[in-house]
Amino acid sequence: MKLGIFQFAPIWGDKNTNLKKIEEKLSSQSNIDLWILPELCTTGYQFSSKDEIEELAEIFPLGESSKILLKLSSDIQSAIVIGVMERADDSFFNSAAVFDKGEFLGVYRKVHLFYEEKKWFSPGTETPPVFGINEVKVGVMICFDWIFPEMVRTLALQGAQIIAHPANLVLPYCQNAMITRSIENRVFTATGNRIGTEMIEGKQPLTFTGKSQVTDPCGKRLGNLSENEEDVLIVGINPEEALNKMITPYNDVLRDRHPSIYQL
């Protein structure tokens, strides 16, 4: 299975330009089974008013972005996990939308909101989903979810072999922490981060850390990008490796758990 990550700096508020860039870049590659793109990469990340959120958010899969991404995933015959701003009734979510070969599979709404996201978005309230893509189980989480080990464990317990992880990382810890998430769950992780600096109306500037990466079930980095360059990372993996949860001939990382004695 081939994984692709497109690391770039979205233009704030310009969905058409961002989507056009995504179309051009993904269409320039061939035979990629699963693409992972950054968090909120169609809109940009920082906001200063509810009006901005209302203008940029869309209902999935009914909005214009969905139409473009449905067609793109069909044209390139790939799955796409992409960070978007979602509207549902009167609530707004930092979400990841999942498309596969012209079909909309669903969304994941970010549970653990970071920093000022809490001013604009509602947290997701549902268990993070696992999607079937090319007969491989792909779990989805977003950015700051990484600091909560329960998220990847929940996905692993549902059978996820790959964790697709759209991100807008500003803290320096995540890329290394995802190595541990892979080891403790024996899964592949694919973190698609953005680059650049964003500052809106005098707010404290946010500089994103790049370094998008793929890690394997033993914690090895199979590929990674720089901290400040737009680039594509393509990594071939064997998803069946994530079905083996044995650390030693006697130790299975999931079966050896004792949930009844852990403190909540």
WORA-V624797 format. One record per helix or strand. SS is the DSSP state (helix for helix, strand for strand). FROM is the first residue (numbers start at 1). TO is the last residue. Records with the same first field share a line. If there is no record, write none. Layout:
SS = FROM-TO / FROM-TO
This chain:
strand = 2-7 / 34-37 / 58-58 / 79-88 / 91-100 / 103-109 / 130-133 / 136-142 / 162-166 / 188-192 / 197-198 / 206-207 / 213-215 / 221-224 / 231-236 / 246-248 / 251-252
helix = 15-27 / 50-56 / 64-76 / 117-120 / 143-147 / 149-157 / 174-185 / 239-243 / 259-261
